[in-house]
């Protein structure tokens, strides 16, 4: 059957080499929906043969129109904000430009501790009032980032979260909900707070990892300032590092202890548990 013009329109994925964007790209590829991976590197991984790469850098506004040189008819954008304290300063002018070019739908990756209208992506969220697709603490942070090295090399997970619990969710589940938000005929036009189906503290996570890996993993609980210093030592800007560390304190105070059924409602299947995730990824931590 011939596809409608609507179905032939492209989806633009910013943060094109990142955790969620590559997972959404796989889903778009399976559905044969044209998509553009926008990133500073201007590349798509070799296995992503039908993704069109383009150079895109939030720090360089001259690159913002480059996706439209790849495809004129972009119908939706997955917005992954840069690591700025005030991403609104770049996202707002970009969204305005994209709207002028006919793009109507914007799906924003934001953290659930970030409330609408607050700093970081909260202001972008308030500005869009379109669709805030909010991702919580992603499980993948443990297998694809700084946590990976400390789990593997030191047997430690560092945070300032104390005994605070989090509804951990996998990037795969966030991508599945975001995919629906990008391609469904009817815009979701609401906040999709994407959460896992269990509340776990960093200590609980360390215990599960210990069981699965057969070696001791412990949660090394630090102060907010110590965690901020760790982030700056990895090269994050000081203000941004402080904001991230402050989120740990919010978790410590119980600010993230809630669950919902968004993943199951939108995708028709339950979210992945942390235990399932740990068994699947076991090899990366050994």
Order of alpha helices (4+ residues) and beta strands (2+ residues): alpha-beta-alpha-beta-beta-alpha-beta-alpha-beta-alpha-beta-alpha-beta-beta-alpha-beta-beta-alpha-beta-alpha-alpha-alpha-alpha
